[in-house]
């Protein structure tokens, strides 16, 4: 195993077409990935050839988008079929209240999923709103990491009004900073380089050691000098490789990563070591 891809969406019809609708259609256009739809079997073979584990993410933004979720059972079934390739993270819709908490508990305890992924922009909520704190308390109690989308998004990008999605929900301060302070036993992963608030995300991660950053969704050739500097030094043990497949492929990401100015010993940590430690592998 040469890497763990910490940010992988199902490249299947269930996610890209049924759950994503117009939102992910726009994202595929934005990333020039019109031919991205594959089967789970094809995905598993792809990651097996690449000698990578893939953290496969469920998706539930039903309240805001009106579209069906990629269920936790779907992801758990994928893990059962291809345990040599996939590790599963759950998703719940925070607006579903107690149902969301019960579903998270079921996903972790019964389905054996290993984390929770949320997308505040697509789900249209402020993560530091105390109405949603019982979810983070549940995560902390279950001892599973919380993966939170940060920064802008390709979902809804490039169309008038962005399909109604509001970027304010992706800002790390105060949202992630508040949650990290109020739940010090909770491991939080800020997904993506967080542009245009990258310095905020770096500041939160430097300040609070329960905060990690994944580098998915951006080619490393576009990483800022500040991001590379922090990853090479203060944050070298809490930065994670992620591709954002199928929108960006891991081959493209790693090819650019090798030329992006990371120290050799840090490259190994980002690609594999940090994720192994976080996931307890």
DOFINU-410563 format. One record per atom (N, C-alpha, C, O): x, y, z; residue in three letters. Coordinates in steps of 0.2 Angstrom, whole numbers, plus 5000, padded with zeros to 4 digits. Each point is the difference from the previous one (the first is absolute). Example, Ala and Ser with C-alpha at 12.3 -4.5 7.8 and 13.67 -1.06 7.14 Angstrom:
BEGIN
506649725039ALA/499650065000ALA/500450065000ALA/500549995003ALA/499350064993SER/500450065001SER/499650055003SER/500350065001SER/
//
This chain:
BEGIN
500449945000UNK/499650065000UNK/500450065000UNK/500450015005UNK/499650034990UNK/500450065000UNK/499650075002UNK/500450055001UNK/499049955000UNK/499650065002UNK/499349985002UNK/499749954999UNK/500050105005UNK/499349995002UNK/499750074998UNK/500250055002UNK/499349944993UNK/499750064998UNK/499450015004UNK/499549965001UNK/500550095003UNK/499650025006UNK/499350034997UNK/499650025004UNK/500349994990UNK/499550044998UNK/499749984993UNK/500250024994UNK/499449925006UNK/499849974994UNK/499250005000UNK/499749975004UNK/500050054990UNK/499349994999UNK/499949944996UNK/500449994996UNK/499049985004UNK/499849954996UNK/500050034993UNK/499650054998UNK/500849924997UNK/499950034993UNK/499449964996UNK/500149994994UNK/499450005010UNK/499549964997UNK/499350044999UNK/500050065002UNK/499649914994UNK/499450044998UNK/499650025007UNK/499750055000UNK/500349905005UNK/499650025006UNK/500350065003UNK/499550045003UNK/501149984997UNK/500250065002UNK/500050064995UNK/499750055001UNK/500649944993UNK/500150054996UNK/499450034996UNK/499950054998UNK/499649905002UNK/499450024996UNK/499450005005UNK/499650055000UNK/500249905004UNK/499450005004UNK/500150045006UNK/499550045001UNK/501049965003UNK/500150045006UNK/500250074998UNK/499950055003UNK/500549964992UNK/500350064998UNK/499650054996UNK/500050065000UNK/499649914995UNK/499650044996UNK/500450054996UNK/500549994998UNK/499150075002UNK/500350064996UNK/500750025004UNK/500450034997UNK/499649965010UNK/500650035003UNK/500649964998UNK/500550044999UNK/499549905001UNK/500649964998UNK/500150004992UNK/500649994998UNK/498950024998UNK/500150014993UNK/500450064999UNK/500450004995UNK/499450055008UNK/500450065000UNK/500849995002UNK/500450034997UNK/499749935008UNK/500649995003UNK/500449964995UNK/500650014999UNK/499149944998UNK/500449964995UNK/500250054994UNK/500549994997UNK/499050055001UNK/500250054994UNK/500650045003UNK/500450024996UNK/499650015010UNK/500550045002UNK/500749975000UNK/500550034999UNK/499549905003UNK/500649975000UNK/500249964994UNK/500549964999UNK/499150054995UNK/500149974994UNK/500049925001UNK/500449974997UNK/499150015006UNK/500049925002UNK/499349974997UNK/499749975004UNK/500250054990UNK/499349984998UNK/499949924999UNK/499549975000UNK/501149995000UNK/500049934999UNK/500149965006UNK/500349955000UNK/499650085006UNK/500249985006UNK/499649945003UNK/500249965004UNK/499250034994UNK/499649955003UNK/500249934999UNK/500249984994UNK/499949985011UNK/500349935000UNK/499649965005UNK/499650025003UNK/500549914997UNK/499749965005UNK/500549995006UNK/500650025000UNK/499149965005UNK/500449995006UNK/500649954999UNK/500550005002UNK/499349954994UNK/500549954998UNK/500650034996UNK/500649995002UNK/499350064994UNK/500550034996UNK/500450055005UNK/500650004999UNK/499050035005UNK/500450045005UNK/500549965004UNK/500650025001UNK/499149935002UNK/500549955004UNK/500649984996UNK/500550005003UNK/499449984991UNK/500549984996UNK/500550054999UNK/500649995000UNK/499250074999UNK/500450064998UNK/500550015006UNK/500650015000UNK/499150005006UNK/500450015006UNK/500449945002UNK/500650015003UNK/499249934995UNK/500449945002UNK/500750014995UNK/500549985002UNK/499450034992UNK/500650014995UNK/500450065003UNK/500649994999UNK/499150065004UNK/500450055002UNK/500449995007UNK/500350045003UNK/499549905000UNK/500349985007UNK/499850055005UNK/500450025004UNK/499050004996UNK/499750055005UNK/499449975003UNK/499649974998UNK/500350065009UNK/499349995003UNK/499750064998UNK/500350065000UNK/499049945000UNK/499650064999UNK/499550005005UNK/499649965002UNK/500350105001UNK/499550025005UNK/499450024996UNK/500050064998UNK/499549905002UNK/499450014996UNK/499550035004UNK/499849985006UNK/499950084991UNK/499650045004UNK/499249994998UNK/499850014994UNK/499849995011UNK/499350004999UNK/499850084999UNK/500450045001UNK/498949974997UNK/499850074999UNK/499350005001UNK/499649964998UNK/500250095007UNK/499350015001UNK/499950085001UNK/500150035005UNK/499650004990UNK/499850075000UNK/499350014998UNK/499850044997UNK/499849915005UNK/499349994998UNK/499650065001UNK/499650024996UNK/500450015010UNK/499650055003UNK/500150064995UNK/499550034998UNK/501149995001UNK/500150064996UNK/499949994992UNK/499850044997UNK/500549905001UNK/500049994992UNK/499349974998UNK/499950004994UNK/499849965010UNK/499449964998UNK/500249944997UNK/499649964997UNK/501150025003UNK/500249944996UNK/500149955005UNK/500250015006UNK/499849924991UNK/500149955005UNK/500749995002UNK/500550024996UNK/499749955010UNK/500750005002UNK/500349944997UNK/499749954997UNK/501050055003UNK/500449944999UNK/500049975007UNK/500450035004UNK/499349924997UNK/499949985007UNK/500649975004UNK/500449974996UNK/499650025010UNK/500549975004UNK/500049934998UNK/500549965000UNK/498950014999UNK/500049934998UNK/500349984994UNK/500449954999UNK/499650104996UNK/500349994993UNK/500750005001UNK/500449964997UNK/499950095007UNK/500750005002UNK/500349945003UNK/500549974999UNK/499150015006UNK/500249945004UNK/500049934996UNK/500449965000UNK/499150044995UNK/500049944995UNK/500650004996UNK/500349954998UNK/499950115000UNK/500650014996UNK/500649985004UNK/500549964997UNK/499650055009UNK/500549985004UNK/500049935001UNK/500549965000UNK/498950015001UNK/500049935001UNK/500249964993UNK/500349955001UNK/499550084994UNK/500249974993UNK/500750004999UNK/500349964997UNK/500050105005UNK/500750014998UNK/500450035006UNK/500250055000UNK/499949905005UNK/500350025006UNK/500750024999UNK/500350035005UNK/500049944990UNK/500750024999UNK/500250074997UNK/500550025000UNK/498950014998UNK/500150074997UNK/499750055004UNK/500250065001UNK/499149935001UNK/499650055003UNK/500050015007UNK/500049945004UNK/500050124999UNK/499950015007UNK/499450055000UNK/500050054996UNK/499449945008UNK/499450044999UNK/500050055005UNK/500149995006UNK/499650074992UNK/499850065004UNK/499350014999UNK/499750004995UNK/499950015011UNK/499350014999UNK/499950084998UNK/500450045000UNK/498949974999UNK/499850074999UNK/499350005003UNK/499649955000UNK/500250105004UNK/499350015002UNK/499850074998UNK/500550055000UNK/498949974999UNK/499750064999UNK/499950035007UNK/499649985004UNK/500850084998UNK/499950035007UNK/499350025001UNK/499850015006UNK/499850014989UNK/499450035001UNK/499549945002UNK/499450025002UNK/500849924998UNK/499549955002UNK/500049985007UNK/499749965003UNK/500750085001UNK/500050005007UNK/500149945004UNK/500649974998UNK/499050005006UNK/500149945004UNK/500149944995UNK/500449955001UNK/499250054993UNK/500149954995UNK/500750004998UNK/500349944999UNK/500150125000UNK/500650004998UNK/500549975005UNK/500549964998UNK/499450055008UNK/500449975005UNK/499949935001UNK/500549965000UNK/498950014999UNK/499949935000UNK/500349974994UNK/500349945001UNK/499750094994UNK/500349974993UNK/500750005001UNK/500449954998UNK/499950105005UNK/500850005001UNK/500249945004UNK/500549974999UNK/499150035007UNK/500249945005UNK/499949934996UNK/500449965001UNK/499150034995UNK/499949944996UNK/500649994995UNK/500249955000UNK/499950114997UNK/500649994995UNK/500649985003UNK/500449964997UNK/499850065009UNK/500649995003UNK/500049935003UNK/500449964999UNK/499150035005UNK/499949945004UNK/499849944997UNK/500349945001UNK/499350064994UNK/499749944996UNK/500450004993UNK/500149944998UNK/499950114999UNK/500350004993UNK/500850005000UNK/500349994995UNK/500050035011UNK/500750005001UNK/500350064995UNK/500649994998UNK/499150065001UNK/500350064996UNK/500450035005UNK/499950005006UNK/500650044992UNK/500650025004UNK/500050085001UNK/500550025003UNK/499150014994UNK/500050085001UNK/499350034998UNK/499649964997UNK/500450105003UNK/499450044998UNK/500250054995UNK/500450045002UNK/499349974992UNK/500150054995UNK/499450055000UNK/499449974999UNK/500750095002UNK/499550054999UNK/500250054995UNK/500650024999UNK/498950024997UNK/500250054995UNK/499550065002UNK/499550004997UNK/500850045007UNK/499550065002UNK/499750044995UNK/499550035001UNK/500949984993UNK/499750044995UNK/499449964996UNK/499550035000UNK/500649914999UNK/499549964996UNK/499449995005UNK/499449994998UNK/500850005009UNK/499449995005UNK/499850065003UNK/499550005003UNK/500850064995UNK/499750065002UNK/499950015007UNK/499550015003UNK/501149985001UNK/499950015007UNK/500750035003UNK/500549994997UNK/499450045009UNK/500650035003UNK/500349945005UNK/499649995005UNK/500949984994UNK/500349955005UNK/500050025007UNK/500049955004UNK/500150114997UNK/500150025007UNK/499450035003UNK/500050025006UNK/499449974991UNK/499450015003UNK/499849955005UNK/500149944998UNK/499850085008UNK/499949955006UNK/499449954999UNK/500049955003UNK/499650064992UNK/499549954999UNK/500349944997UNK/499749945001UNK/500950064996UNK/500349944997UNK/500549975005UNK/500349954998UNK/499850085007UNK/500649985005UNK/499949925002UNK/500549975001UNK/498850015000UNK/500049935002UNK/500349954995UNK/500249955002UNK/499850074991UNK/500349964996UNK/500849995001UNK/500349955000UNK/500050115001UNK/500750005002UNK/500249975006UNK/500549965001UNK/499050045004UNK/500149975006UNK/500049924999UNK/500349965003UNK/499250024993UNK/499949934998UNK/500749984997UNK/500249945001UNK/500150094994UNK/500649994997UNK/500549995005UNK/500449955000UNK/499750095004UNK/500550005005UNK/499949945005UNK/500549975001UNK/498950015001UNK/499949955004UNK/500149934996UNK/500349955003UNK/499650054991UNK/500149944995UNK/500849994999UNK/500249954997UNK/500250115004UNK/500750004998UNK/500149994993UNK/500449964998UNK/499250084998UNK/500149994992UNK/500150084998UNK/499850045003UNK/500749964992UNK/500150074998UNK/499450034996UNK/499649974997UNK/500450105003UNK/499550044996UNK/500450034995UNK/500450055001UNK/499449944992UNK/500350034994UNK/499550054998UNK/499449994998UNK/500850075002UNK/499650064998UNK/500350044994UNK/500550025000UNK/499049984995UNK/500250044994UNK/500250085002UNK/499650035004UNK/500949994993UNK/500250075002UNK/500150044993UNK/500249974995UNK/499850105005UNK/500150044994UNK/499549994995UNK/499449985001UNK/500850054993UNK/499550004994UNK/499849924998UNK/500349965003UNK/499350034992UNK/499849944998UNK/499950004993UNK/499750044997UNK/500449905000UNK/499949994993UNK/499249984999UNK/499850014994UNK/499949975011UNK/499349995000UNK/499650064999UNK/500050055004UNK/499649964990UNK/499750064998UNK/500450054997UNK/499850054999UNK/500949935000UNK/500450064997UNK/499950014993UNK/499849954996UNK/500350115002UNK/500050024993UNK/499350014997UNK/500050014994UNK/499550005010UNK/499350014998UNK/499850065004UNK/500250015005UNK/499350034992UNK/499750065003UNK/499749985007UNK/499649955000UNK/500650085005UNK/499849995007UNK/500249945003UNK/499949985006UNK/500649984991UNK/500349945003UNK/499549955002UNK/500149975005UNK/499350034991UNK/499449955002UNK/499850025007UNK/499849955004UNK/500350114999UNK/499750025006UNK/500549985006UNK/499850025006UNK/500749954993UNK/500549985005UNK/500450065003UNK/500250054996UNK/499949965010UNK/500350065003UNK/500749985003UNK/500049965005UNK/500550074993UNK/500749985002UNK/500150025007UNK/500549975003UNK/499250075000UNK/500150035007UNK/500049945005UNK/500450005005UNK/499349944993UNK/499949945005UNK/500749975000UNK/500149955004UNK/500450064991UNK/500649975000UNK/500650035003UNK/500649984999UNK/499250085005UNK/500650035003UNK/500249975006UNK/499649995005UNK/501150004996UNK/500249965006UNK/500050045007UNK/499849975005UNK/500250104994UNK/499950045007UNK/499450044999UNK/500050044995UNK/499549955009UNK/500149975007UNK/499849935000UNK/500149965005UNK/499650014989UNK/499749935001UNK/500449955003UNK/499949975005UNK/500750014991UNK/500449955002UNK/500450015006UNK/500149965005UNK/500150104996UNK/500350035006UNK/499649995006UNK/500249975005UNK/499150044995UNK/499650005005UNK/499949925002UNK/500049985006UNK/499949984989UNK/499849935002UNK/500749975003UNK/499949965004UNK/500750054993UNK/500649985003UNK/500150025007UNK/500349965004UNK/499550104997UNK/500150025007UNK/499549975005UNK/500249985006UNK/499250014992UNK/499549985004UNK/500049925001UNK/499749975004UNK/500650004991UNK/500049925000UNK/500849984999UNK/500249984995UNK/500250035010UNK/500749995000UNK/500249924999UNK/500549994998UNK/499049975003UNK/500149934999UNK/499849984993UNK/500049944999UNK/499850104997UNK/499749994993UNK/500650014995UNK/500250065000UNK/500049894996UNK/500450024995UNK/499650024994UNK/499549974997UNK/500750095001UNK/499750044994UNK/500550004994UNK/500650025001UNK/499149974993UNK/500450004994UNK/499750064996UNK/499449994998UNK/501050065001UNK/499750054995UNK/500249984993UNK/500650004998UNK/498949994998UNK/500149974993UNK/500150064995UNK/499750055000UNK/500849934996UNK/500250054995UNK/500550055003UNK/500050025006UNK/500350024989UNK/500550055002UNK/499650075003UNK/500350055001UNK/499049954999UNK/499650055003UNK/500050074997UNK/499950055003UNK/500449954991UNK/500050074996UNK/499250025000UNK/499649974998UNK/500350105003UNK/500550055001UNK/500250025007UNK/500350055002UNK/499649905003UNK/500150015007UNK/500649955002UNK/500049985006UNK/500550014990UNK/500549955002UNK/500450025006UNK/500149955004UNK/500050114997UNK/500450025005UNK/499749995007UNK/500249985005UNK/499150034995UNK/499649985005UNK/500049935002UNK/500149985006UNK/499949984989UNK/500049925002UNK/500749985003UNK/500049975004UNK/500550064993UNK/500749995002UNK/500050025008UNK/500349975004UNK/499550094997UNK/500050035007UNK/499749955005UNK/500249995005UNK/499249994993UNK/499649965004UNK/500449935002UNK/500049985005UNK/500349994989UNK/500349945001UNK/500750015004UNK/500149965004UNK/500250094995UNK/500650025004UNK/499850015008UNK/500449975004UNK/499150064997UNK/499750025007UNK/499849945003UNK/500049995007UNK/499649964990UNK/499649955003UNK/500349934997UNK/499949994994UNK/500449975010UNK/500349944998UNK/499549944998UNK/500249954998UNK/499150065004UNK/499549954998UNK/499850024993UNK/499549974997UNK/500850084999UNK/499850014993UNK/500549984995UNK/500650025001UNK/499249954994UNK/500449984994UNK/499750034994UNK/499550045000UNK/500949964995UNK/499850034993UNK/500149944995UNK/500549974999UNK/499050024996UNK/500149964994UNK/500150054995UNK/499750054999UNK/500749934996UNK/500250044994UNK/499649984994UNK/500350024994UNK/499149965006UNK/499749974995UNK/499650064996UNK/500050065002UNK/499949924991UNK/499650054996UNK/500450054997UNK/499750044996UNK/501049975005UNK/500450044997UNK/500649974997UNK/500349965004UNK/499950054990UNK/500749984998UNK/500550035004UNK/500050065001UNK/500549905002UNK/500550035004UNK/500550064996UNK/500350045004UNK/499649964990UNK/500450054996UNK/499750075002UNK/500350054998UNK/499149955004UNK/499750075002UNK/500050015007UNK/499750055003UNK/500649915001UNK/500150015008UNK/500450075001UNK/500550014996UNK/499350025009UNK/500450075001UNK/500649985004UNK/500149955003UNK/500450094997UNK/500649995004UNK/499950005007UNK/500349965003UNK/499250075000UNK/499850005007UNK/499849935002UNK/500249975005UNK/499450004990UNK/499749935002UNK/500649955000UNK/500049965004UNK/500450044991UNK/500649964999UNK/500550015006UNK/500249955003UNK/499950114999UNK/500450015006UNK/499849975006UNK/500349975004UNK/499050044998UNK/499749985006UNK/500049924999UNK/500149975006UNK/499850004989UNK/500049934999UNK/500749975001UNK/500049945003UNK/500550094995UNK/500749985001UNK/500250015007UNK/500649985002UNK/499150065002UNK/500250015007UNK/499549995005UNK/500049945002UNK/499750115000UNK/499549995006UNK/499549955000UNK/499849975005UNK/499950024989UNK/499549964999UNK/500149934996UNK/499649974998UNK/501150025002UNK/500249944996UNK/499649935002UNK/500049954996UNK/499850055011UNK/499749945002UNK/499250005000UNK/499749955002UNK/500150104995UNK/499250015000UNK/499850034993UNK/499550035000UNK/500949954995UNK/499750014993UNK/499949944996UNK/500549955001UNK/499050044996UNK/499849944997UNK/499950004992UNK/499850054998UNK/500449904999UNK/499950004992UNK/499249984999UNK/499749965004UNK/500050084992UNK/499349984997UNK/500050034993UNK/500350054999UNK/499349914997UNK/500050024993UNK/499350044998UNK/500150054997UNK/499449935006UNK/499350024999UNK/499849964993UNK/499650034997UNK/500649915003UNK/499849964994UNK/499250005000UNK/499749995006UNK/500050014988UNK/500250004994UNK/500250064996UNK/500250014995UNK/499750055009UNK/500150064997UNK/500750024999UNK/500250034995UNK/500349945009UNK/500750004999UNK/500349935001UNK/499849975005UNK/500650014991UNK/500249935001UNK/500650005004UNK/500450045000UNK/499749905004UNK/500650005004UNK/500750004996UNK/500550025002UNK/499549954992UNK/500650004996UNK/500250074998UNK/500650025001UNK/498950024997UNK/500150074998UNK/500350045007UNK/500550044999UNK/499249955006UNK/500250035007UNK/500749985002UNK/500450055001UNK/499749894999UNK/500749985002UNK/500550024995UNK/500650025002UNK/499349984992UNK/500550024995UNK/500250085001UNK/500650015000UNK/498950035002UNK/500150075001UNK/500350015007UNK/500450045001UNK/499449915004UNK/500350005007UNK/500749995000UNK/500450045004UNK/499949924992UNK/500749985000UNK/500450064998UNK/500650015001UNK/499150044995UNK/500450064998UNK/499850065004UNK/500250064998UNK/499549945007UNK/499750065004UNK/500450025005UNK/499850055004UNK/500849934998UNK/500450035005UNK/500049975007UNK/500250035004UNK/499549914996UNK/499949965007UNK/500749965001UNK/500249974996UNK/500050035010UNK/500649975002UNK/499849924999UNK/499449985001UNK/501149984997UNK/499949934999UNK/499749965007UNK/499549964999UNK/500750065007UNK/499849975006UNK/499350025001UNK/499649965003UNK/500250104995UNK/499350035001UNK/499549974995UNK/499549985001UNK/500850014993UNK/499549964995UNK/499849945002UNK/499449984999UNK/501049985004UNK/499849935003UNK/499550015005UNK/499549965000UNK/500650095004UNK/499550015006UNK/499350024997UNK/499549975002UNK/500550074993UNK/499450034997UNK/499649944996UNK/499450005000UNK/501049964996UNK/499749954996UNK/499749945004UNK/499649974998UNK/500850025007UNK/499849935004UNK/500050015007UNK/499649985004UNK/501050044999UNK/500149995007UNK/499550045005UNK/499749975005UNK/500150094993UNK/499550045004UNK/499449965000UNK/499650005005UNK/500149984989UNK/499449975000UNK/500049935003UNK/499549995004UNK/501049974996UNK/500049945004UNK/499950015007UNK/499749975003UNK/500750085000UNK/499950025007UNK/499350025002UNK/499849985005UNK/500050074991UNK/499350025001UNK/499549955000UNK/499550005004UNK/500549954991UNK/499549954999UNK/500249945005UNK/499649955000UNK/500950055003UNK/500249945004UNK/500249944997UNK/499849945002UNK/500550074992UNK/500249944996UNK/500749975001UNK/500249954997UNK/
//
